[in-house]
């Protein structure tokens, strides 16, 4: 019997449930994996040798494919990962062979205010501690590979500034003539460290490096995480890493990891990370954990590789996209599906009464502070007004030709009248609607959601991309801004305009997909604007180039690639029981 989530913290429920976990060998047998396809990391976590799996069963037909996305969340989050796990459990209760795919959490939010994204209540991915604290080392591999690229770049800058051509030649180095004012990469770390956003490096003598402005971004925003998300195999990953642009020379020509002769070594750090991690729900369904979060500053998707094997091993495969449908689902739709060739059967849009109140006029919740009392009191007017945000996201999903299912993630303070108005408006907008109690009841509480998803998957789809890759870059940006965000148009800084002009003239770059960087807290580029605002324009301040991943990355509004740690971070409550060695306080 599982613990009551109204009386126990998530980490306590996870710890209690872990006593009844299946071993990875039992999970492998349940999935139909063979012994040599499993790469155990202890008894309850394993990597899966995906290339062996696909070589053996790659000709099987795919199962039904479901993406889980959400409305624009409050700063507290609306339980999208919890719903993903709950749906997997609910489909399991309906006797379906189901596989889930979620993203590995970043140490930044895990030790800050958002938690580890393992789900919650009775819908969690376990074991919680390894899931939350590095898992099998994929993000660590990204950090090492990325920072090795920075080492190669900064050391080359130092040597080229100190050596003449003859001495460079003796060192077997060709002068790359790197422009120190056009460095594309920053260092990375997997924590929210605002004090590292801008730094000066190379202070000291000429033996201490090349002095210049630099900085750190959070690890999951690295292009290497994007490459891990979209690579199809190791060969593809190696080629993509070799195309990464780290800087430009003084003539404006890109300098790549291949030019720095570091692409092979970077791939060596990444080689084991390409295999997905196998874990399980509290109720014992298999879940692949692969690639990372933050669809606001990254692609924010479960990996294509995890989806490929999940679709072959299960009759239903549930994958997860970051944040709201304006950013997470849009990237799933126009980037991930484009590169994978997979076509989903349904998309689940997670909403809550709490979020509808926030979008309808209630005070915006502040993480770490008590929730305003109005969120615990019935206010149908606020909820009804806030559904404009939900309807906007339903329309976005419908534009893709995919069948939308709205999941009302139930909180105990929700009233029947509040739920009824959401159901009525979502139904009128063309979505199936289900109320789900998975946080409280696990799979048993998610059967209504599972039934709605099964019904949606049995209906035909008319999948189509929002934009074609041969359209001019500004046309693609403006189509996303108008069709997905509801903007009237787009304004560009001179720097962004100049970069787009240069990209449009490069045939190798101009036809890449758009990976927008934008706040997740609003459909607009202003996190304080709630609901579905009208009469506004998107501001593009910069444009990055992820040539390895195949992305052009427009930067909208004032969002940063390095989040900050709050005044009341989660790490204050995390500790270790020194008698048992068990970690407590994670959520």
Secondary structure, 3 states (H helix, E strand, C coil): CCCCCCCCCHHHHHHHHHCCCCCHHHHHHHHCCCHHHEEECCCCCEEECHHHHHHHHCCCCCCEEEEEEECCCCCCCCCHHHHHHHHHHHHHHCCCCEEEEEEECCHHHHCCCCCCCCEECCEEEECHHHHHCCCCCHHHHHHHHHHHHHHHHHHHHHHHHHCCHHHHHHCCCCCCCEEEEEECCCEEECCCCHHHCCEEECCCCHHHCCCEEECEEEHHHCHHHHHHHHCCCHHHHHHHHHCCEEEEECCCCEEECCCCCCHHHHHHHHHHHHCCEEEEECCCCEEEEEEECCCCCCCCECCHHHHHHHHHHCCEEEEEECCCHHHHHHHHHHHHHHHHCCCCCEEEEEECHHHHHHHHCCCCCCCCCCCCHHHHCCCHHHHHHHHHHHHHHHHHHHHCCCEEEEEEECCCCCCHHHHHHHHHHHHHCCCEEEEECHHHHHHHHHHHHHHHHHHHHCCCCCCCCCCCCCCCHHHHHHHHHHHCCCCCEEEECHHHHHHHHHHHCCCCCCCCEECCECCCCCCCCCCCCCCCCCCCEEEEEEEEEECCCCEEEEEECCCCCCCCCCCCCHHHHCEECCCCCCEECCC
